[in-house]
C-alpha cells in the first residue's frame, strides 16, 4: 500500500521517465493576412495534409495529416475556418 510520501503518488502527471505529459498540442499562430489555409494533396499516393502557406514566400507549414473527414473538421474548427476558405494544392 502506498503512503502519502511515496514518490509514485507525487508524480501523478508524469510518464514513466519523470517527464510531464503534454496536455495540449501547440497551436500554429495563424494570421489570415500572412497565411493562406491549404490542403496539400499528393498526386501519387492521395495523401492529404492540411496547413498554412505563406502568402509572400509560399512556404508550407504542415499542421495535420488528414486521415478522415473528422480530422479535417477538427482542423477547420480549431482555426475557425470554413470549407470554402481552404484551397487544395498539388
C-alpha positions in Angstrom: 0.0 0.0 0.0 1.3 3.5 -0.9 1.6 6.2 1.7 1.3 10.0 1.1 5.1 10.4 0.8 5.6 7.7 -1.8 7.4 9.0 -5.0 4.8 7.3 -7.2 2.0 9.4 -5.8 3.9 12.7 -6.1 4.4 12.3 -9.9 0.8 11.9 -11.0 1.2 14.0 -14.2 4.4 12.4 -15.3 5.2 9.4 -17.6 7.5 6.6 -16.6 10.7 8.6 -17.2 9.6 11.5 -15.0 8.7 14.0 -17.7 5.3 15.6 -17.7 3.0 14.7 -20.5 1.9 17.5 -22.8 -1.8 18.2 -22.3 -2.3 20.3 -25.4 -0.7 20.5 -28.8 0.9 23.8 -29.6 -1.2 25.9 -32.0 0.3 27.5 -35.1 0.0 31.3 -34.9 -2.4 31.6 -37.9 -2.7 35.2 -39.3 -5.1 35.5 -42.3 -3.1 38.5 -43.6 0.1 36.4 -43.8 -1.1 32.8 -44.2 -3.4 31.0 -46.6 -5.2 27.8 -45.4 -4.4 25.0 -47.9 -4.7 21.2 -48.3 -1.6 19.7 -50.0 -2.7 16.6 -51.9 -0.3 14.1 -53.3 -1.0 13.1 -56.9 0.8 9.7 -56.5 -0.4 8.5 -53.1 -3.5 10.6 -52.4 -2.1 11.7 -49.0 -3.6 14.9 -47.8 -2.0 17.4 -45.4 -3.8 20.5 -44.0 -1.7 23.5 -43.2 -0.9 27.1 -44.0 1.1 28.6 -46.8 2.8 31.9 -46.5 1.3 34.4 -49.0 4.7 36.0 -49.6 7.2 33.2 -49.8 5.0 30.2 -50.5 6.4 28.2 -47.6 4.0 25.5 -46.4 3.6 24.9 -42.6 2.1 21.4 -42.3 -0.3 21.1 -39.3 -2.1 17.8 -39.6 -2.4 14.8 -41.9 -6.0 14.2 -42.9 -6.8 10.6 -42.5 -10.6 11.0 -42.5 -13.2 13.7 -42.6 -13.4 14.1 -38.8 -9.7 15.2 -38.7 -10.4 17.8 -41.4 -13.5 19.1 -39.5 -11.4 19.4 -36.3 -8.7 21.4 -38.3 -11.4 23.8 -39.6 -13.0 24.1 -36.1 -9.6 24.7 -34.4 -8.7 27.6 -36.6 -12.2 29.0 -37.2 -12.2 28.3 -41.0 -14.9 27.3 -43.5 -14.5 24.7 -46.1 -14.7 27.3 -48.9 -11.7 29.1 -47.3 -9.4 26.2 -47.8 -7.6 25.8 -51.2 -6.3 22.4 -52.5 -2.8 22.4 -53.9 -1.0 19.6 -55.7 
